[in-house]
Amino acid sequence: MTLDEAIKHCKEKAKELSNKAYEECGISMTEEEAYDCNECAREHEQLSRWLEDYKRLLEEKRPHGEWIKNAFNTCFGLGEWNYKCNQCNKVNDGKSNFCPHCGADMRGEE
């Protein structure tokens, strides 16, 4: 099942359950059963919204960057190294795969 198919399934199931609860309440279904159908419909609708958000995040273009070695001196005059993100120019230890400031992917080429 693809992500689009999962989103479609959740929306269809939410509508089906909501309609079932509305149409059958008091006929072949108790109010409690109708409430359960509506609750399940709401959960499917929420899941479809989460999946749509997830899809949107996957489709967003994350910038790629690299850590640039940046020398600095301590107050004792000893040279040490830190790293600067070439996307946002903020300093970090350079050990992360992503810049904690701008979110750039530091794992190499796209």
C-alpha positions in Angstrom: 0.0 0.0 0.0 1.4 3.4 -0.9 1.1 6.5 1.3 -1.5 8.0 -1.1 -3.5 4.7 -0.9 -3.3 4.8 2.9 -4.6 8.3 3.0 -7.4 7.5 0.6 -8.4 4.4 2.6 -8.5 6.3 5.9 -10.7 9.0 4.5 -13.1 6.5 2.9 -13.3 4.4 6.1 -14.0 7.6 8.1 -16.8 8.5 5.8 -18.2 5.0 5.7 -18.2 4.7 9.5 -19.7 8.1 10.0 -22.5 7.4 7.5 -23.2 4.0 9.1 -23.5 5.5 12.5 -25.8 8.2 11.2 -28.0 5.9 9.1 -28.3 3.0 11.4 -28.5 4.6 14.9 -31.7 3.6 16.5 -32.6 1.1 13.7 -30.1 -1.8 13.9 -27.5 -0.1 16.1 -27.6 1.1 19.6 -26.5 4.7 20.5 -23.4 3.2 22.1 -22.5 1.3 18.9 -23.1 4.5 16.9 -20.8 6.4 19.3 -18.1 3.8 18.8 -18.5 4.0 15.0 -18.2 7.8 15.2 -15.2 7.5 17.4 -13.5 5.1 15.0 -14.4 7.5 12.1 -12.8 10.4 13.9 -9.7 8.3 14.5 -9.5 7.4 10.8 -9.9 11.1 9.9 -7.1 12.0 12.3 -4.8 9.3 10.9 -5.4 10.6 7.4 -4.4 14.1 8.5 -1.2 12.8 10.1 -0.4 10.8 6.9 -1.0 14.0 4.8 1.3 15.9 7.1 3.9 13.2 6.9 3.7 13.2 3.1 4.1 17.0 3.0 7.2 16.7 5.2 8.7 14.0 2.9 8.1 16.2 -0.1 9.7 19.3 1.3 13.2 20.0 0.1 15.7 19.9 2.9 18.8 21.9 2.2 22.1 20.1 1.9 25.2 21.6 3.5 28.6 20.8 4.9 30.6 21.4 8.0 33.4 23.9 7.4 36.3 23.5 9.8 36.6 26.6 11.8 39.7 27.3 14.0 39.3 29.3 17.2 41.6 30.0 20.2 40.9 29.5 23.8 41.9 32.0 26.4 45.1 30.0 26.9 46.1 30.4 23.2 45.7 26.8 22.4 44.2 26.2 18.9 41.0 24.1 18.9 38.5 23.3 16.1 34.8 23.7 15.8 32.7 23.5 12.7 30.4 26.0 10.9 27.4 25.1 8.8 27.8 26.5 5.3 24.0 27.1 5.1 23.4 29.2 8.3 27.0 30.0 9.4 26.2 28.8 13.0 28.9 26.9 14.9 28.6 23.3 16.1 30.8 20.4 16.9 30.4 19.0 13.4 29.5 15.5 14.6 25.8 15.6 13.6 24.3 14.5 10.3 22.0 17.5 10.4 22.6 21.1 11.5 20.7 21.6 14.7 20.1 25.3 13.8 18.8 25.2 10.2 18.2 21.5 9.7 20.5 21.2 6.7 21.5 17.6 5.8 25.2 17.2 6.3 25.6 13.7 4.9 27.0 14.7 1.6 25.5 15.2 -1.9 21.8 14.9 -2.5 
